[in-house]
Amino acid sequence: MRTEAILLRPGTTLTALSRTDTADDVALAAGGDVRAFERLYRAHLPKVHSLVRRMAAGRDTDELTQDVFVRVWQKLGSFRGESAFGTWLHRLAVNVVIERFRADTLRRQRYHDGEDIFEVLPARATRGDLSMDFESALTKLPDGAREIFVLHDVEGYKHREIAELLEISAGTSKAQLHRARMILRRHLGGQQ
């Protein structure tokens, strides 16, 4: 671990300190160094925010992202370095979002089983911006289907990993992924 001191000249900003390695910042932040934690926060905020926004369909994204970094600050001492810090942070962020959904009183309604879900989706958007339509379509998915779609198709988790994370069967994960894909196809159908 590097232990040399960094001297600041007048007018030096925190961005000038970005040369510090992530591993050094993790060690310093775990020891209580707020500036090192701030560098970690700035470096990882965009990815965490994007993950949270997709998993939560834009609901409480800023609050959940803040909760992730509060949890990082609390748990940083437990980071053993067995994986990359970004991997550890990603897993922690996923867990924070999942815990929030578990705490919600709507948990019982997460997995919608009826075919009438197709009736509650609005008609296909007419604008030509497919990425905006996709983000909009993600918000229309039922919570469970959206979580599984993001974890599997966007983040690359396997069904068995999703099953462990969400405490469901791998078969339920596969069924919800299929449902999510069908809803997305219907919502985005014909736009290419």
C-alpha positions in Angstrom: 0.0 0.0 0.0 1.3 3.5 -0.9 1.7 5.7 2.1 3.3 8.9 0.7 1.7 12.2 1.5 0.3 14.3 -1.2 1.0 18.0 -0.8 -1.7 20.4 -2.1 -0.7 23.6 -3.8 -3.1 26.6 -3.6 -5.9 26.1 -6.1 -5.5 22.3 -6.3 -8.8 20.6 -6.7 -9.9 17.1 -5.7 -9.8 16.1 -9.4 -6.1 16.6 -9.3 -5.9 13.9 -6.7 -7.5 11.3 -9.0 -4.1 9.7 -9.6 -4.5 7.9 -6.2 -5.2 4.2 -6.8 -8.6 2.8 -5.9 -7.0 0.3 -3.6 -5.3 3.1 -1.7 -8.5 5.1 -1.5 -10.4 2.0 -0.2 -7.7 1.5 2.5 -7.7 5.2 3.5 -11.5 5.4 3.5 -11.8 2.3 5.6 -9.5 4.1 8.1 -11.9 7.0 8.2 -10.4 9.3 5.5 -13.4 11.3 4.3 -11.5 12.7 1.2 -10.6 9.2 0.1 -14.2 8.1 0.5 -15.2 11.2 -1.6 -12.9 10.1 -4.4 -14.4 6.6 -4.3 -17.9 8.2 -4.3 -17.2 10.4 -7.3 -15.5 7.5 -9.2 -18.4 5.0 -8.7 -21.5 7.3 -8.5 -22.5 7.1 -12.2 -22.5 3.3 -12.4 -24.3 2.9 -9.0 -26.9 5.5 -9.9 -27.5 3.8 -13.3 -27.9 0.4 -11.7 -30.3 1.7 -9.0 -32.3 3.7 -11.5 -32.9 0.6 -13.6 -33.6 -1.7 -10.8 -36.0 0.7 -9.1 -37.6 2.0 -12.3 -36.6 5.5 -11.4 -38.5 5.5 -8.1 -36.5 6.9 -5.2 -33.3 6.6 -7.3 -31.4 9.4 -5.5 -32.4 8.2 -2.1 -31.5 4.6 -2.8 -28.2 5.7 -4.3 -27.5 7.7 -1.2 -28.4 4.6 0.9 -25.9 2.5 -1.1 -23.1 4.9 -0.3 -24.1 5.2 3.4 -23.9 1.4 3.5 -20.5 1.5 1.8 -19.2 3.8 4.4 -20.6 1.6 7.2 -19.3 -1.7 5.6 -16.0 -0.5 4.1 -14.1 -2.1 6.9 -15.5 -5.5 5.9 -14.1 -5.3 2.4 -11.4 -8.0 2.2 -10.1 -7.3 -1.2 -11.0 -10.8 -2.5 -12.6 -9.2 -5.5 -12.3 -5.8 -7.1 -13.8 -2.9 -5.1 -16.2 -2.2 -8.0 -17.5 -5.7 -7.9 -18.0 -5.6 -4.1 -19.8 -2.2 -4.5 -22.0 -3.5 -7.3 -23.1 -6.5 -5.2 -23.8 -4.2 -2.2 -25.8 -1.8 -4.3 -27.9 -4.7 -5.6 -28.5 -5.9 -2.1 -29.6 -2.4 -0.9 -32.2 -2.2 -3.7 -33.4 -5.7 -3.0 -33.7 -5.0 0.8 -35.8 -1.9 0.0 -38.2 -3.9 -2.1 -38.5 -6.5 0.6 -39.3 -3.8 3.1 -42.0 -2.3 0.9 -45.6 -3.3 1.7 -46.1 -3.9 -2.0 -43.9 -7.0 -1.9 -46.9 -9.3 -2.0 -47.9 -7.7 -5.3 -44.5 -7.9 -7.0 -45.1 -11.0 -9.2 -48.2 -10.4 -11.2 -49.5 -13.7 -12.5 -52.4 -12.7 -14.7 -52.3 -12.1 -18.4 -54.2 -8.8 -17.8 -50.8 -7.2 -17.3 -50.8 -6.7 -21.1 -54.0 -4.6 -20.8 -52.5 -2.1 -18.3 -49.5 -1.2 -20.5 -50.0 1.9 -22.7 -49.8 1.7 -26.4 -46.5 1.9 -28.1 -44.9 5.3 -27.9 -44.7 7.1 -31.3 -41.4 9.0 -30.8 -38.4 7.7 -32.6 -35.9 7.6 -29.6 -35.7 3.9 -28.9 -33.4 4.4 -25.8 -36.0 6.6 -24.2 -38.8 4.2 -25.1 -36.7 1.4 -23.6 -36.2 3.3 -20.3 -40.0 4.1 -20.3 -40.8 0.4 -21.0 -38.6 -0.6 -18.0 -40.7 1.5 -15.7 -43.8 -0.3 -16.9 -42.6 -3.7 -15.9 -43.9 -5.2 -12.6 -41.2 -4.9 -9.9 -40.2 -8.5 -9.9 -40.0 -8.9 -13.6 -38.0 -5.6 -13.9 -35.5 -6.6 -11.2 -34.9 -10.0 -12.8 -34.6 -8.4 -16.3 -32.0 -5.9 -15.1 -30.1 -8.4 -13.1 -30.0 -11.0 -15.9 -30.0 -9.1 -19.2 -28.3 -5.9 -18.2 -26.0 -6.9 -15.3 -25.3 -10.5 -16.4 -26.3 -12.5 -13.4 -27.2 -16.2 -13.8 -30.7 -17.4 -12.9 -29.3 -19.4 -9.9 -27.6 -16.2 -8.6 -30.8 -14.2 -9.0 -32.7 -17.0 -7.2 -30.4 -16.7 -4.3 -30.5 -12.9 -4.2 -34.2 -12.7 -4.3 -35.0 -15.9 -2.4 -37.0 -17.4 -5.2 -36.6 -20.4 -7.4 -34.5 -20.4 -10.6 -37.7 -21.4 -12.4 -39.5 -18.3 -11.1 -36.5 -16.2 -12.2 -36.8 -17.7 -15.7 -40.5 -17.2 -15.9 -40.3 -13.6 -14.8 -37.5 -12.9 -17.3 -39.7 -14.3 -20.1 -42.6 -12.2 -18.9 -40.4 -9.1 -18.8 -39.1 -9.8 -22.3 -42.6 -10.3 -23.7 -43.9 -7.1 -22.1 -40.9 -5.2 -23.5 -41.4 -6.6 -26.9 -45.0 -5.6 -26.9 -44.2 -2.1 -25.6 -41.4 -1.6 -28.1 -42.8 -3.7 -30.9 -42.0 -2.6 -34.4 -39.5 0.1 -33.5 -36.1 -0.5 -35.0 
